[in-house]
């Protein structure tokens, strides 16, 4: 053992590293640039400024060092680095924005973190340079003639252009350059409220020679190669601001379905003004037809109403504007209510007392509204006993009242309120109100068996209030115990039969509900109301839902399952199992958790431990997967001169790594090393034995030789313990011409992972062309629409606080509705100092999905490539109920250009069809198969033979020295 360990240390020392040093290091980062930079400069000794011309490609690379390998993320001061540009790989070392726009300038940050110390952050300011075409506007002095530019008038020519950096202006009259003092009749100055160069040309007391062509040239002095831009304005004695005539009435009153034509005529202006139409502050209706000076709105509707304006502009003086208001006739929302004797506060209609019948509608335009009354179908006129009023200051507009004074038996009958518009064209609204001895005020009661109402979560329940009275009023339902919306999202819900149906009851819906009579379509008396109590039983919610525990043989450990909430919760039964084997049972009375202890773990103790905590509504389950798998190895990327010359046509590479949490499980006895050329299918494998305990932070070294120039290789490393294989890790080895003295360099991006834990959801975007969106969600923040018979109760790791993305299939979603979630764009072969990777590389796209519910639709995955616009390639699909658990999907993809992945959820036949995804990853290389159960296979490659020859020689030398 001593000889072997000494050999390992000496061999490691030969290649600048070994088992004897800790190499965990916090991240370090620096930013380098490529692409179309105009200039890179240092400002104030600390700030780096990168200037680039608008429309060029921005490319920044973040070089990192540190161990474990830091995760990289690009951000921008004002938000995401993508900033509406999808072709940006913000999780790669290289940030690339094609055709950069001015709004994308700002400070960009590269953040690297690996869990050690504080994250390393470097920033660079990106300054986008641009120059827009200049615009010349012409104005006269205030109070002077507005129609024409007469002699002895002062004229101002103002030139303005948007630019970065600040623009410089120059003026010419004809071919003559104008400057301050060159002409007594010309003054050039800068307004006090602006900054920059000269803008305004003042012509004092116009002279004949002042009628000429004026050219304003805007210049940023060829910064970033931006050429000068000019604009020409011809000033004549006919130059005038625009005038227009709008050949329509104001307002325009139209019936729905009519065609409205607006005509606007230019009556003056030189140069010829241009016309535009606007509606309020909104866009014109999409069906509008604009032709020359005429705006046509066919089949007008109430949504098209508003103020329409014709605007004419020619950059002389102020634009001319004329407006008209389009009013679309409408009658809607007819309602009535009966007020028994308003002077005696009676609730009943009595002979000899007064009765008021009120009728209300919404009318457009309100001034055209007319009411008429009928009794038993015959016209009714106002009289001393039958008083008809059209307006009432105590009620809303659009109301008519019929007061029946000293009610007699002969006054019983059907009264009809008829609403119409004066000029017709709109169907009238009629409302019948019956007044008789059977007309009685409402009464509300709750059936004895309907309160309290006990139901289980997920059921459909009817809350009922019995309502009597004639006419029967509308019933309004609301929450009585708290200020919260009803299940449909509104604060109040109307019911015409006194029944409130709640589908898929959730625990948040428990409480008291108030039903009360509405004023409308009934009696205008004090509202009657009643209370219904709803009790919702639901199974225990527990944590953790799922936890993986890694543990070595012979060690003690404890498992704890905690109840978060349950109803009823007084007495809860619990049951611990290992697989199907019952371990222990008991009851929770005053406690909220149960524990199970293992004194010494044996081989039979590995597996899935479950704890079911039950009440009469069901059970909640904690699951603990106890395993002896070793954690993943972590490659060391900062090896100095990792690559060396071996033979003319081959090269060697020093592979170095540390082991994550090596003491968490049994001692690692060996590593399985796999290697293959990128783009090939066949893996060569061999065993690297480990003879002693690995300490945290120890640098392990293995030398790869006989690597063929300039091929790149994919390397996989898997730790082996008595339990079996642990987690594997992979990296790409690329040939580089860099010398051994070169500084450490970056590998290309190797893996993208998103668990949706941040609000930015890793720069995923929603496809707005589909019917609805994916929703970010966590079990700890469910809303009232949560349905327990579908969707996950935790994220993929079993955490209640963890987030995931899901499709909500409740109303108003319909069968077949689609939601699409798009990953950020990824470059197939981003530039990196290791050189180019193989063409058309393979990537593994993996994700966890949860498809639980009897109405589950379909989950599709598509590959979208920049080179194949509009042609998404289907790579994976699954339909139907897959059970209440998270499952992983992995699929190989072979993009040939920048690409995105599209996750498409399709709504099934009902509301119990929520589909969720979590832990989305894209990784270089093919998807790994599940670990084989067979023993370690040996490797017979030339690289292995060379390594073992070196080992054998070194061991023989050491044995000889010891003798």
Residue, then its C-alpha position, 0 to 999 in steps of 0.5 A: x500500500x505504501x509503495x502504491x501511494x508513493x507511486x501515485x504521489x510521484x506520478x502526480x508530481x511528474x505531471x504538476x499535481x497529485x493527491x497531496x494538495x487541496x484545490x478548491x478555489x473561489x471563482x475568478x473572472x475577466x471579460x474579453x471581446x471579439x466582434x465588431x468593436x469600434x473602440x475599447x478604452x479605459x475610463x477613469x482607470x476602472x471602467x471599460x467601455x466597449x463601443x459598437x455601431x448599431x446593427x453590428x454583432x456584439x460578442x463578449x466572452x467571460x473567462x473564468x477560473x476556480x474549482x469547482x467549475x463556476x457557473x456563468x451568467x450574463x445580466x444587464x443593469x436594466x434586466x436580461x442580457x437578451x433584452x428582446x433579442x432571442x439570439x443570445x446565449x446568456x448562460x454560455x461563456x460567450x454573450x452574442x447579440x446580432x444586429x445590436x440596437x441602441x436600447x441594448x446599450x448599457x452595463x453588462x455583467x458576467x457573474x461566476x459562482x461555484x459556492x466558494x466565497x463570494x461570486x466573481x463579477x466583472x462588468x463592461x459598459x457597451x456604448x451603441x453608436x448611431x446617427x438618424x436622418x436629420x429633420x428640419x422644421x420651420x417656424x415663424x415668430x409668434x404673432x406674425x403671419x401664419x399663412x405665408x412667409x412675407x417679406x420682413x418676417x423672421x423665420x427659424x429653421x431648426x435641425x435635429x437628429x438622434x445620435x450617439x455620440x452628440x451630433x454636430x450640425x452645419x448649414x448651407x444655403x445653396x452651395x454656400x456654407x453659413x457660419x455665425x457672422x458670415x451674413x448679417x441677415x443670418x444668425x446661427x445659435x443653440x437654444x438654451x434648453x438643449x446641449x450639443x452643437x449649433x441647430x437653429x438657423x435664424x433668418x432675420x427680416x426675409x430678403x429675396x436671397x433668403x428664398x433658397x435651398x437650405x441643407x442641414x448636415x448632421x455629423x458624428x465625425x465618422x465615429x465607428x465609420x458612421x457617415x454624415x447625413x443631410x436633409x434639404x429644405x426649399x424655402x419659398x414665398x409660398x412656404x406655409x404650414x398645413x391647413x385641412x378641412x374635415x368633411x363630416x359632422x361632429x359628432x357622427x351617430x351611426x347604427x351598428x353594422x353601418x359603414x362610416x366614411x371620414x373625408x379629410x381634405x388638405x386645403x393649404x400648405x407648402x411643401x405638400x403635407x402628409x395625412x395620418x389618422x388616429x383614434x383617441x390614443x389607440x390604433x385604428x380598427x384593424x378593418x379600417x380602409x385608408x385610401x388617400x384622404x378617405x378613411x372607411x370603417x365598414x360594419x362599425x360596432x360599439x368597440x369602434x366608437x371614439x374620437x377620430x382625428x385627421x393630422x396633417x404635417x409638412x414640418x412647417x409650423x405646427x401640424x394641423x388637426x381636425x377631430x370628430x366623435x363617432x357615437x354608435x347607438x346601443x341599448x343594453x342591460x335592462x333592469x327593474x325594481x319595485x319599491x313598496x310605499x317609499x314613505x312608510x318603509x313597508x316591505x309589502x304592497x298594500x291597497x291604498x298605499x303607493x308603489x313605485x316601479x323603476x326601469x333602467x337601461x344603458x343607452x348610447x347616445x343617452x339623449x336619444x333614450x325614450x321610455x313608454x309604459x304599457x299596462x296589460x299591453x295598452x299604452x299608459x299615460x301619466x295622470x294624477x294617480x299614475x305618475x311617469x317620470x323620466x329622470x330621477x336625481x336619486x338614481x342613475x341616468x337612463x331610469x324611468x319611474x312609474x308611481x302608482x298612488x293610492x293603489x286600488x284593486x283595479x291597478x293590479x296587472x302587468x306593467x311593461x317598460x319599453x326603452x327605445x332610441x329616437x331615430x330607430x335602427x336599434x331593437x327596443x328593450x321591453x321589461x314586464x313587471x307584474x303587480x298583484x296580490x301575490x306580489x310579495x317581497x323575497x325571503x331567504x332560508x338555508x335547508x337544514x342539511x345544507x349548512x354546515x356542508x362537509x365535502x372532500x377536496x376535489x369534489x363538486x359541491x352545491x351551496x344552496x339558499x332557498x328563495x321565495x317571493x314574486x318576482x323572484x330576485x337575483x341572488x348574489x353570493x360572496x365570501x362572508x368570513x374574509x375579503x376574498x374572491x369567489x371561485x370564479x375570480x369575481x368578488x360576487x357571483x350572480x345566481x338565478x336559482x339560489x344555487x352556487x356550484x363549486x367544481x373541484x373544491x380546494x382547501x382554500x375555499x373552506x369558510x362561510x358564504x353569504x347569499x343575499x337578494x339583489x336590488x335589481x329584478x326584485x323588490x327594492x327593500x333591505x336585502x335579505x341574506x343567509x349564511x352557508x358554512x362550507x367545511x373541506x376535508x383534505x389529506x395531510x400535506x407533508x414535507x419532504x415529499x421526496x429526498x435523496x439521502x446518500x449514506x455509507x454502510x454501518x452509519x446511523x441516520x434519521x428520517x423525519x416526516x412533518x405535517x404542514x396542514x390537514x383537516x381533520x387534524x386532531x388524530x393522524x395515523x402514520x406508517x413507515x415502510x421500506x419498500x413493501x416491508x412495514x417498519x412501524x406504525x403509530x399516531x400523531x396527536x399533539x405532535x406534527x412530525x414523526x421520525x424513524x431512526x436507523x442505528x447502523x445501515x446495512x445493505x438491506x437498508x438501502x432503498x425507498x423509505x416511505x412515511x404515510x400520514x393519514x386522516x379520513x380524507x386520505x394520506x400524504x407521503x414522505x419518500x426518502x431514497x437512501x442510497x450509497x451512490x457516490x457524488x459526482x466528480x468535478x473536473x479541474x479546468x484550471x490545470x496549468x499546461x494541461x496539454x503537451x506534445x506527445x508525438x508528431x501526430x498525437x498529443x497528451x492531456x492531463x485530466x484532473x478532478x476532485x471528488x464532491x463530498x467523498x466522505x458522505x458514502x463508502x470509500x471510493x475504490x476506483x473510477x471508471x474512465x470512458x473516452x470517445x471521439x466526439x461524433x462517434x458512438x463507441x466508448x472505450x472504458x477502463x478502471x482507475x483504482x484508488x488505494x486510499x481514502x480521498x480527502x475533500x479538495x484533493x486533486x486527482x490526476x490521470x494522463x491521457x496520451x495517444x490522442x490524435x491531432x486535432x480530434x476532440x474527445x468526450x471524457x466520462x468519469x464515474x466513481x465506484x464504491x461497494x454500493x456500485x456506480x455513483x454519479x458520472x460527469x463528462x467534459x470535452x477535451x479539445x486540441x489547442x495550438x497554445x503553448x504550455x506557457x499559455x494562461x488557463x483557458x475556458x472549455x466551451x459551455x458544457x451544460x445548461x440547467x434551469x429549475x425555474x427558481x428565479x422570476x426570470x425563469x432562465x430567460x425562457x419565453x412564452x410563444x404569444x401566438x398560441x392560446x395561453x401561457x405556461x405558468x410558474x408555480x410552487x406548491x407553497x403558493x397555490x391559488x384558489x384554482x388549484x385542483x388536487x386531482x391533477x398537477x404536482x404537489x411539489x417540484x421535482x426535488x420534493x420541495x414545497x417551496x421549489x418552483x416548476x412550470x405548468x399549464x393551467x387547464x381550468x376555464x377558460x381553456x378549451x380542448x386542444x388549446x396550446x401553450x408553448x415555452x421556448x428555451x433561450x437560444x444556444x449557439x452550436x459552436x460558440x467561440x472559445x480558446x480551446x478551438x472548434x468542436x466537431x461539426x454537427x455535435x450531439x446534445x442531450x436535452x433532458x427534463x422532468x415531466x409530471x402528467x397526472x390527471x384523468x384529462x391529461x392532453x399531450x406534451x410535445x418537444x420540438x427543435x427550432x433552428x435558426x437555419x430552418x425558419x418556421x420549421x420546428x422538428x418534433x423530437x419527443x411526444x407523450x399523451x395521457x395520464x402518467x401517474x402522480x410522480x415526476x419522470x425524466x425524459x432524455x432525447x439526443x438532438x443534432x442541431x446544425x445552427x443556433x437553436x431553441x427547444x420548444x415545450x408544447x403543452x396541449x389541453x386535454x378534454x377536461x380541467x384535470x389535465x395540468x402538465x408540469x415540467x422542471x429541471x430542464x437541461x441541455x448538455x453536450x454529448x449523447x444522453x447517458x444510458x442508465x448505469x449497467x449492472x455488469x462489472x467494470x469493463x477494461x479498456x484496450x486502447x493505445x492510451x491505456x496501454x501507454x499509461x499502464x506501461x508507465x505505471x509498471x515501470x515506475x512500480x518496478x523502480x520503486x520495488x527495487x529501491x525498497x529492496 
